[in-house]
Amino acid sequence: MNQAADLCEQFERSFGTVPRIFQAPGRVNLIGEHTDYNDGFVLPAAIQLQTQVASGAEAERVVKVQSTAYPDQASFDLDDPNPQPRKHWSDYVRGVALSLEHAGVSLKGARLLIKSDVPPGAGLSSSAALEISSALALLAIAGRTLDTAQIAQVCHWAENEFIGIRSGIMDQVASLEGRRNHALLLDCRSLAMRHILVPSGVAMIVCNTMVRHDLGSSEYNTRRRECEEGVAILARFIPGIRALRDVATAELEKYKAELEPVIYRRCRHVIGENQRVVDGADALERGDLIAFGSLMVQSHESLRLDYEVSCSELDLMCELSLRVEGVYGARMMGGGFGGCVLALVKESAVPAFRTSVADDYQRRTGITCEIYECFAADGAGAVDS
C-alpha cells in the first residue's frame, strides 16, 4: 500500500469519511545558503520525500490536526480573537490558517491527518512541506484557490511572524515550484525563476549528521539582524541599496573599514554566495559538475569561516564525503549548527560512498548517521489515493 492509500485508510477509520489528500515535498538546496532572506539567489530542488495531508470538512470553524508521528491531537478555533503559538508542531498549521485569513480567505472547519517522510531538523525543509500541504488542504475545503506566489507568501508569513523563525521564502517556493529532474534558480526578491536540468548520472546524496545544536534557531535570527546591520551601514555610502544582494564585492571592500569585523564577514559570505549561485547555475546548465562541485566546497568554507554556522559534525561529514572517489562536491545545507551535508556523487560511486561515509562517521563520532539518496521531484499538489 502506498503512503497516500495508507493515509486515506487511516483517515476513513478515524473520521468515517473519504478525504482529499495533498502533498508538498521537502527540498535540497544545491547552493545559496542564507541568501534568500537577503533578497538574493538560491538553487534548490524539490525532492521525493514529502508531507501528505488527508483532509475533510468539520462542521464548526475549528481545525483538528493529528499526525501519524505523534499520539496527541491538536485543535484550534478559527475565531479565536488572540491566537498565540503553543510551542507545538501544530503551530505551523495554525500559523498558515491565520495567514490565509489575513490574506482574505474565509476558512471553514477542517480535519487534517498528516504523514511525512521528510526528516525534521535535517535541513530538508520539513516545516515548509507541512505549511504548503496544509495550505492546499485548507484552501480546498474553503473552496478557494490562490496562485503559487500567494501561497508561498502566506506560508512564509506564518513561519516568520507566527512561528518567529525569520527565514527566507526559498523553501516554500521550492516546495511549490519543483520540477522532476530539475533544479530551480530563484531570485528571492522578484520570485523570478528558471528551471535547470540536473545532468544525468549524478546523485544528490544527503548525509544527516543526526545532531542539532540548541543555538541554531536563535543564531539564525542573529545572522539576519547582522546582515540588516550591514545593509544599514553600507546604505550611508551606497545609494539605493535595499539588501545585500544590491552590494558588489568591490563596494564591500571599499567600505570594509566602516563595518565591525563580524558584520563584514557576514556580508562577505552573502555577497560571495550570491555570485556562487549565479556561477553554479551556469555550470549546471553546461553540465560542468567539476566546476559546480568546486563552488559547493567554497560555499561550505564561507559558511564555516565567514558566516560561522557550521559545527564540527558538519565539517567532518564534508571532509569524509570529499575523500570518496566520484564525489564532485559537498557542503552543509540549511540553517546550520547540525542537520545535513549535501554531496553530489557519480551514480556509480553511490554504494561505496554510503559505506565509507557511514562507517567513518560512526567511527569518528560514535553516531550512526542517516544517508538519503534524493532526486529532483515535482512540486506540491493534490494526490490520487
N, C-alpha and C positions, 0 to 999 in steps of 0.2 A: 504493500500500500504506500503511495507517495505521501509526502508531507501534507499537501492540501486535502487529499481524501481523508487522511487520518484526522486532521484538524476539523474537517466538516463533520465527521462521525462524532467526535468529542462534543462539538457544539450541539448537534442534534440530541445527543444523550443528555446533556446538561439542561438545554433550554426547550427542547421539543419542536424546534423549527429548523428549516434548512437555511443556512447562512449564505451570504455572499462573501467571497474571500478576496482580499487584496494583498499584494506583496510589494516590498521595497527592498532592494539589495543593499548590502554593505558596499564598501569601496576600498580599493587600494589607491595610494597616491604615488605615482611613479616619480614625480619630482615637483617641488614647490611647497615647502613646509613653512608655515607661519607667514605666508604671503597673502592669504585670502583676506584676512581682516585688515590688511594694509592696502586694499584695493588692487592687489597685484594679480599675478598669473599663476595658474596651477595646471597640473596634467594628471588628473585622476582617471580611474576606470571603475565602473560598476563591476561587481563580481557575482559569482553564482551563489554565494552564501546570502541568505535573505531572511527577513522577518515577514511572517504572514499573519494577517488579522482576519479571523472569521467574525462576521458582524450581522446583527439583526436589530430590529427596532424594539424600543422599550416604550411602554405606554406613557410614562411620565417623563419630564425633562430631567432625567437622571442618566448618567453614563456609568454602567457597571463594567469593570475591567478585570479580567483574570488572565494569568499567564500559565502555560503548562509547566514553566520552570519553578513556580512558587505555589505554595498551598493556599495563600490568602487571596481574598477578593477585595478589590478597592472599588469605591463608588464616589461620585461627586455630583452635586446638584448644579445644573447649568444656570440656575437662578440665584446661586449664592452671591450675595452682594459684596463679599470681601474674600475672594478666592486667594488662598495662600498655599505655597508649596509645603508638602508634608515630609520632605526628605525621603520619599518613597519612589520606586521606579515608575509608578503610575503618574508621577508629576509631569512626565514628558507628554503623556496623553492629555492630561488636564490642561497643560500649557497650550497644546495645539488647539484644543476646543475653545479655550479663552481667546486665542489669537484669531481663530476663524470668526468668532462672534464680533471681535473688534473690527474685522475686515468686512462686516456687513452680512455674514452668513448666519441666518437664524437656524440653529441646530435643533434636532429632535433627540429624544432619549435614545440610548443605544446600549446594546450588549456587545462587548468585544472580548474575544478569546484569542490570545496571542501566543504564537510559537515562533521561535527563532533559532537559527543555527549560526548567527553572527556572534562570535565570542565577545562578551562585554569586556571593556577595559583593554582591548588588544590593539586599538588604533585603527580598527576596520569600520568605524562609524556605525556601531550598533544603535546609538541614540538617534541618528538621522533616519536609519531604517525603520525604527519604531515610530518616529514622528511622521514620516511620509506615509507609511502604510495606514496609520491611524487616521491621518487627514483624509486619505482617499475613502476610507470606510465611513467616516462621519459625514463627508460630503455626499456620498451615495445615499445614505439614509435620509439626509435632508433634501435630496432631490436637486442638488446644486452641483455646478461644475466651476472650476477655476482653471486658468491656464497654468502651465508648469512653473513659470516665473512667479506667479502669485502664490502657488502652493509652497514653493521654496522659501519665499519671503515670510509667509505665515509661520512655517516651521522654524525658520531662523529666528524670528522674533520670540517664539516660545522658548528656545534654548538660551538666547541672550537675556531676555527680560524676565521670564518666569523662573527658569532654572538658575540663571545667573552665571552661565558659562559664556564668556564673551568671544565665542568662536566666530569664524567667518562663514560664508554661505556655500563654500565648496561642497561640503558633504551632502547637503540637501539637493543641490543641482546635480551632482554626480549620480545620486540615487535615482533621480527622476529621468535624467537625460542619457543614461548609459546606452551603449550600443554594442552588441555582440562583436567580439574581435577588435574593438576599437578603444583607444583612449580618448579623452575629451580635453582639448586645450580650451581653458575657460579664462576669460577676463572677468575677474570678480567685481569690477566696478560696473561695467556695462551689461554683464551677463552674455556678451557675445561669445560664441563658442564654435569650435571646429572639431569634428571627429577625425581621428588619425588612426589609420590601420596599424595594429600591432604586428610586426613581422612574424611570419610563421617560424616554427622551430625553436621558439623561446618560451620558457615558462616563467610565470610570476610566482615566486615562492615566498610565502610569509612565514617567518620564524618567530613564534611567540616566546618571549623570554620568561613568561609566567610570573613576572614581577610588576608591581605597580606601587611606586613610592608615593607616600601621602602628600608630599608637597606639590604634586602635579597640577591639581586644579588651581590652587592659589597662585602658583608661579606662572601658569598660563595667563591669568588676568594681569599679573605683574608685567609680563612681557608686552602685553598690549599697551599698558599705560606707559611703559618705557618708549615704545615706538611713537606713541602720541606726543610724548615729551620731546622726542627728537624732531618731529614734524613742527611743533610749536616754535622751537628754537630756529630751525632752518628756514621757516617761513619769514623770519625777520630779514633774511638775506636773499631768499629766492622767491620772487613774487609769484603768487598764483598756485602754490603747491597745496594740495589737499591731503595727500597721503604720501608714504614713502615711495610708492610707485611713480611719483612725479619727479623724483630726485635721481639724477645721474651720478655714477660713481665719481666722476671728476668734480662735480659740485660738492659731494660729501667730503672729498679730500680737501677741497678748497676751504671749507668751513669746519674742518675737524677740530681745530683749537677751540671752537665755540661750544663744543659738546663735552660733557663728562665722559671719561674713557668707556664706561659701561654702556652709555647711551650710544656712543659712536659705534661700538661693536655690534649692538643690536641693529642699528641702521645698516651697517655694512653687510650683515647677514641678509637682511630682507632685500636690499638693493641688488646684491650679488645673486641671490636666489631667483629673483625675477628674471635676470639675464640667463641663468642656467635653465629656467623653464623654456624660454624662447629658443635657446640653442638646442635644448633637448628635443623639443617638438620638431625642429628642423632635422636633427639627427635621426629621429624615429621615422620621419617621412622618407628619408634617404635609405632607411634600413641599416644605418650605421650603428650597430649595437655596441661596438667597442667605444665609440665616442660617447654614446649615451651612458654607458657604464662608468666612464671616467667622470662624467658630470654628477652621477649619483654619489661617487666617492667624495667628490668635492663638497657636495651638499652635506654629507654626514660630518665632514670635518668642520664646516662652517657652523652647523648646529651644535657640535660639541664644544668648539672653542669660542665662537663669537656669540651665539645665542644661549649657550650653556643650558641646554635642555636634554642632553643625553645623560647616561648613567653608566656605571661600569658594566652592567649586564648587556646593555645595548652595544656598547663599544666592543665587548668580547664577541657578541654574536656577529657583528660586522667583520671583525678580524677573522673569525673561524670561517665565515662564508667566503670571504675573498681568497682564502687559501685553497679552495677546492677548484680543480681544473674544470673549465667550462662555465665559470661564473663571470658575467660581464661587469657587474657592479652590485653594490649593496649599500643600503643606508637605513638609518632609523626612520620610522614613519609614524606620524601622529603628533600629539602634543608633547610627548617626551616623558622622561623620568620613569621609563618602563614601557611595556607594550611590545611592539613588534619591529622587526627588521624586514625590509623587502629586499629580495635578491632577484636579479634577472639571470636565469640559468638556461644553458642549452638543454633542450628536452632530453637529449641522450645522456646528460650528466645528472639528471634529477635523482635517480636511485642512489648513486654514490654520494651526492650532496646530502640527501636525507640522513644517511647512515653516519657520514663523517661529522656533520654539524651536531646532530643529536647526541652522538657518543662523546664528542669532545666537550660540548657544553655541559653535559651531565658530569663528566669527569672533573671539569674545572670549577663548577659551581655547586654540584650536588642537586641540581634542579633538573627535572625531566621537562624539556620544552615540548611544545606542540608545533608541528610544521604542516602548513596547508598549501596545497597546490591550487592556485586560483587561475581562473580565466575570465577575460572580459565578457560581461554579460549584458543583456538588455536591462533597461531601467524599470521603474515601478509601474504597476498596473493591476487590472483585475486578473484573477486566476480561475481557470476552469478546474473544478474539483472532480 
